[in-house]
Amino acid sequence: MRILGIDPGTHRLGWGLIEGDVNQQTLIAAGCLDLPSHTQTSNYLQTIYQHLTNLISQYQPDGAGVEKIFFQKNVKTAITVAQARGVILLALSQHHLPITELSPNTIKVAVTGNGQASKQQVIQMVNILLNLETHFQFDDTYDALATAITALLHQV
């Protein structure tokens, strides 16, 4: 099974594509769409849609996992992330992909066994689970890979 994991953000979208089953997962591709903070929301949302459409066409995933919004003190940030999630869900559903929406806590438990795991612990476990020798510039990419791993475990 091939799963696309997505970590939505305000101007950064992490993505990771894995393949495998409950016993073993392999990295296919991963990255981070990183736009300047001054990018207009309409341009950002259009770029997300186009980027995801291209990824789906190129890699043909069987399903997708998307991280849910966690509690935000900053309402403006929460709204921007919610808008990005809406575009993400639209792009995925237009390609008829099964979508698993996951809370950050659920992802941390699935990957590390601890719902209160730190970013560094998640990164370490993603590296171990996927046997990675490369290191990604942004935490968002690791979060997307952790989301993909968790979605795969939930969709199988």
Order of alpha helices (4+ residues) and beta strands (2+ residues): beta-beta-beta-alpha-beta-alpha-beta-alpha-alpha-alpha
